[in-house]
Structures are given as structure tokens and as C-alpha cells.
Amino acid sequence: MAASPVVFLKEVKTELTKVVWPTRAQTIKFTFIVIAISLILGAYIGGLDLLFTKLTDILIKR
């Protein structure tokens, strides 16, 4: 059967005390890594889009 919401919230609190949270330095480091990778992938995909757009224009105009 379903447990009461109070029991559920107590179990959630217990589980959250077991979590190993990252330090502030780790969080900042990982944030910069995610931003850098996102920018690199965005530039790569944008470059491919530009390349394919130009190739399509060349093929259509012929």
C-alpha cells in the first residue's frame, strides 16, 4: 500500500543526508567545463550548418 506523505518526506530527508555533495570549487569547475564543451559543440554544429547551407546553395544554383 502507499505510505503516507509524512513517511515519504522523512525517507527523502534521510536519503538526502547520504548524498555526497560537490564542493563549491568542483561545482564552479564543472560549470565551466559544461559551458566550454557547449560552446565548442555549438561552433562545430554551426560550422557544419554553414557548410551544408553553402553546398546546397551551390548545387541548387547550378
ABEGO torsion letter per residue (X at the ends): XBBBAAAAAAAAAAAAAABBBBBAAAAAAAAAAAAAAAAAAAAAAAAAAAAAAAAAAAAAAX
